[in-house]
Amino acid sequence: MSLLTSDYDFTLPEGQIARYPLARREDSRMLVLHRSERRMEHRSFRDFPTFLREGDLVILNNTKVIPARVFSDDGKIELLFLEAAGENTWKCMVKPGRRMRLGRTVTVGGVEGSVVGVLETGERIVRFAGSVDLNAVGHIPLPPYFERKCEPEDIQRYQTVYAAAPGAVAAPTAGLHFTPEILAQTPHAFVTLHVGAGTFKPVQAERITDHVMHREGYSVPPETAEAVAAAQRVVAVGTTSLRVLESRVRDEGSVKAGEGSTDIFIHPGFEFRCVGALLTNFHLPKSTLLMLVSAFAGRGFVLEAYAEAIREGYRFYSYGDCMLVV
């Protein structure tokens, strides 16, 4: 078991970063990892329902990405509205920071705001004189590695087809492959975790145990708690769904209904008590997400799978292909 961040690194050819989605969601490739046999097979996401067995329950994160990327009316300040921090008050990431020191003002959509707090992590607390209509002035905040602005196609495609609970600044990308037709073939239930910008933050500590995780709010509906209790195997779609389930078991002893927040950091050595299979995308080097998948399937096996995916020309990251670990 490795706790060194450098042991979760890999080199990805630039051309394998998927900066745009495929024409059809279900056409994504799916690399299937059979843990017990340490065997891989190359499939299509259309085959996903065939890997489910009687008694399985698929858990999906139904968060919805909000148009959180905003520019000031004079175009000089870029803000990412991370989460509400009170009435007409938001925690924001800002660029450039030197223009948004304590007491500085900014106008968005005709509404003036002022910086009332500067956090140690660099985010600003901005209090506005009234409500800011993000749907009118905001843009979908695409991941930085896309290296492009939001285009009309992204408004639909950077959301899951079942997105229902607004609040995320990044999509739960393992769910982007589902179509309504495939979802209908899948016994499923929902949790909500509003994905924060911290999901893209690389681990910079030399040892992964020194990394401080970001905190994200979640909720588990009563019907989901009941379905999980009755399931023979729980299949998590995405690292966010898995973190909700394993956090609930860790904190409550079982997946109970309710709301909470989690900063759980799952890395090799973690004991999984709920999830039995995982659908996930291919993640960034040295990321907490890659470490989570390594905890679930074994670091060596996962890095072998990543090397295989690179050789076979798989598409990586948010709009890329996926991996099913069973």
Secondary structure, DSSP 8 states (H G I E B T S, - for coil): ---BGGGG-----GGGB--S--SSGGG-EEEEEETTTTEEEEEEGGGGGGG--TTEEEEEE-EEE---EEE-TTS--EEEEEEEEETTEEEEEEESGGGS-TT-EEEETTEEEEEEEE-TTS-EEEEESS---HHHH-B----GGG-S---HHHHHHTS-TT--EEEESS--GGGGG--HHHHHTS-EEEEEE---GGGG-B--SSBGGG-----EEEEE-HHHHHHHHH-SEEEEEHHHHHHHHHHHHHHHSS--SEEEEE-----TT---SSEEEEEEE---TTBHHHHHHHHHH-HHHHHHHHHHHHHTT--BSTTS-EEEE-
